[in-house]
Amino acid sequence: MTSASAAVILFAFSSCTLPAKQGHATAIPQAKPNASHIAQLERGRDAYFAQCVEPACPTTTPKTLAVADAQPQPSMRGNARALESVAPTEVTKPAPLHKPQVLVLEFATDSAVLTPVHRTLLNSAAKALGRAQRVLIVGRTDNVGPDAPNQAIALARADAVRDHIKRISPSHPNDIRIDARGLCCYIANNDTPEGRARNRRVEVVFTASSEGGP
């Protein structure tokens, strides 16, 4: 075989190994990225969490577990000290609220005289009145007549009740107040005799103390 024939055969053989189309590179498979996750780095007081990429992530071994157990935990120790420093709080029950008591005494027209019924009611409450911190005596009238006489009778009725309380209860409270107003503060309709009778009244308002029994 001549040299020219060998060159032709070599060219034909090499042309069969070339790609069919020029300019397109063969895709090279990419390596799969390593897995990453959040892991605890360091131990004890220097412990913190960060994202690590395998194989650089720390691995848990019996030795590291033993070291972790031996390390003091600052958060737990701090909580223990906080609990030790807090004194137990005393739980006290709130004082009971006593409902105010009211005695209502009805009076005859133009009268400020205490009747036997009035005295009986006041005498039965003498001990409670003596233990009360404050007593309010409210004097009222109906709507019959002018303002000045009604004001005077309202005050006279309240004064009569106050004087009787002082007689029957030597330990009466020092704070006895009077609220006397005529032609005011009706609790019933003045159009009927029954309504006017309810309005001619004295109200004794007090809060009995729980000390000393009933």
Beta strands, then each sheet from edge to edge (+ up, - down):
strand 1: 36-41
strand 2: 48-53
strand 3: 101-106
strand 4: 135-139
strand 5: 176-180
strand 6: 201-206
sheet 1: 1+ 2-
sheet 2: 3+ 6- 4+ 5+
end
